[in-house]
Structure formats: structure tokens, C-alpha cells
Amino acid sequence: HENALADPAAWAARTRAAVRPGSYDVVLTNPPFGARILVRDARILRRYRLGRVWSRDRRTSAWTPGAAPHPKGVPPQILFLERCLELLRDGGRMGIVLPDGLLGNPRDGWVRRFLLDRAEILAVVDVPGEAFQPWTNVKTSVLLLRKGRPRGPARAIFMGIADACGQDRRGKHVEADDLPSRLPYKHHSGGH
């Protein structure tokens, strides 16, 4: 019962003892998201590189974070990406549900740059629009990544599309379900 995006120093002692940055092997999350629920608290935004205004160099196309918190606020799912990476140990894995636009809109390139500088993308699975019905019709994908820069040559990223998710647009159960229950992930020695 804490604000997961707040400074951990503000959390209850019990939470601080249980939730330690850099100690998790796996983080799985479906954070709140949406343009109508922006995080505007400057104290929270200052804590995150993704809570700042980023600029893109027209000549090199490189993205750079500014020093000031974003004046209009940032969607919470963006800050959750950074928080979850903070929680993972190096080599730890994350699965996170995100709105599709974050993974494909050109204006969100700064978020993808941030991720690619800190993690190896393992898979992106496009989720059917019915997955979160009847509560929301936001089109989502599941992003799977491993914290840390890839060692060795770049690997192929698993890209998948699930056409059915076991329910219809009203949230009623249907037999069709092609969400993978197991992704093609190989366990590597060394705890990764």
C-alpha cells in the first residue's frame, strides 16, 4: 500500500525492508496507464530520468534527457519502466504490459532509447484488444526484457501476435486462446 513511484525513503519501514532496489530476479507488472492519469508531482518526476523533458539532436538523432522535470507530466507506465529496472538485479528479467503506442510512436523514441541503453529486449507480444475488456479497450503489448547490455552478438527479438485471449469484448470466456503460455526463452548458465 505504497506509492510505487515515490521515493522509497517515504515508504513504510516494512516496505523498505522488503522491496530493495537491485535485488529482484524477475519483475512482472501491469502498471496503470493512460494519458488522463499523468504523473505531475515534480518531486516524483525529478527522481526519474524518464520524468524529464528529453530532446533529440536533429543532426545525430540522439536523445538526451534534460535536468528539469517534465512540466506537463509523464504517463505512469513510462516511470514504471524505470522503477522496475531499478528493482532488477543485473541480468534480471521483466515482463510489463504497455500500451502499443509507447513501443511504436516516433515521438516516444526517447523511451525506447532509454530501454535499449539499459536492457536487452527479449520479446514483444501483441495482445488482442479484448484482453482487458470490459474495463478498457486500450491496445496493449507485453514487453519482455533482461536488464543489462547484451553480451556478445545481438540476438533476434521474439515478436508475436496473439489473435485470441480466451475472452470476448464483453469479458465473457471463449475457447479461443493463442496467448503463448511459454515463450521461447533459453536459460543461460550464470543465473541469467
N, C-alpha and C positions, 0 to 999 in steps of 0.2 A: 504494500500500500504506500508506495513512494512515487514521486515524480521521477521516472526513469531517466529523464533528460537533465534533471537538476544536478548541481554539484554534489557528488557523493558525500561531501562533508556535511551537507544538510540532511542526509538520511538518518534514520534512527540507528543507534549503535548496533542493534541486532542485524539490520540490513547491511550496514558497512562491513560487519564481520563475515557475513555470508556471501556477499557479492563483491568480489575483489577483481579489479581490472587485471587483464593479462593472465587469468587463471583458468579459463574455460577451454575445453577441447571442442565443444560444439555449442552453437547458439542457433536456435530455431525460433523464428518470430513472425508474427503478422501484425506489424505496428499499425496504429491508426494513421490513415492518410486522407488527404483531400485538400483542395485549395481553400476551402472555407474554414479550415482549422489551423491556420498558420501559427507558428510559434513566434511571438513578437517580443517576448521578455528579453531585453538586452543583456541581462545577467546570464541567461542561458545561452543566447546566441554567441556571446563572447567566448564561451567555453569550447566552441567548435570551429574548426577551420571551415566546415560546410555551413556555418551560421553567418558567414561574412559575404560581402559582395566580391565576386570574382570577375576578373577582366580577361579578355582574350586579345593577345597581340595579333594584330592584323597581318603582320609580316611573317611571323613564325607559327601562328595558330596556337601558341602555348597559352594555357590557362594559369592564372596566378591569383591567389587569394589576397584580398585587401586586409587592412588592420581593423576596420570598423565593422560592427555588426550590421547585418542587412537591415536597412531602415523600414522595409515593408514586411519583414518576417520571412520565415522559411517553412515550407511544409514539413510536418514532423517526421515523415518517412525518410527524409534526407538526413536529418540529425540522427535518427535511429541507426542508419548505416554506420556513421562514425562511432556512435556509442557501442554498437555491437562489435565493431572491430577493436575497440578499446578493451572489451571484455575478453576477447580471444587471446590465447597464447599464440606465439608464432607457430604457424603450421595448423592452427585450429581452423575448423570449418564452420561456415554459416549458411543457413537457408533462410531466406527472407521473402515474404510476399510484397511485391511492389506494383504500383500502377504502371501499365505498359509504357506510358509516355515518358517516364523517367529513364527508361532504357533506350528510347529511340528518338526523342525530340532533340533537334540540334541545339536548342537553347539550354538543354541540360547537360551539355558536353562536359562542363566543369565537374559535375558529379561523377561521371564515368571516368574522367581523368584522375580524380581523387582515388577512386577504387582501383584503377589499373596501376597506380603508383604504390599501392599498399597490399594488393591481393592478386591472386590468380583466379580468374573466372573459370569455374569448372563446368557449369551448365546454366542454361536459361530454358525454362519450360513455360510455354504459353498456356494459360489456364482458361478453360471455357468461361464465357460470360455468365453462365448460370452458377458458377461455383459459390458465390456469396449471396445468391438470391434466397429469399426475397428481400434481404436487408439493403443491398446495394448492387448497382449494375456496373460498377467500375471494372473495366477490363484489366486483368492482372497477369503477372508472370511470377514465377518463383525463380529467384536468383540464388545459385549455389556457388560459393567461393571458398578459397583457402587463404588465410592471412599470410602475408609474406610474398616477396617477389619469387616468381618461379625459378627453380634451379634447373639449369640445363636448357635444352631447346624448348621453344614454345610448343604447347600441346594443343590439340584440337579442342574446341569448346563444344560440349554436347548441347545441341539445340533441338528442342522438342515442342510439338504442338499436341495438346490434348483436346480432342473434339467433344468428349463427353466426360462428365464428372460424377455421375451417379444421382443426379437430381435435375429437375426441370427448372424453368424460370420462376416457378412459384415455390420452389424449395421442396417439392414432392419427390420421393425416391423413384428412380427409374433404374432399370438393369444396366443400361449402357454406361460404362466407366472405363476410360482408357488412360487415366492418370497413372503414370508408372509407379508401382509400389516399390520399385527398386531401380535406381539409376545405374548406368554402367560406370561404377566407381571402383577403382582398384586400390586396395590397401597397400601402402608402401611401408617398407621397414623404417625404423627410426621414429615410430609413433605418429606418422603422418597418414 
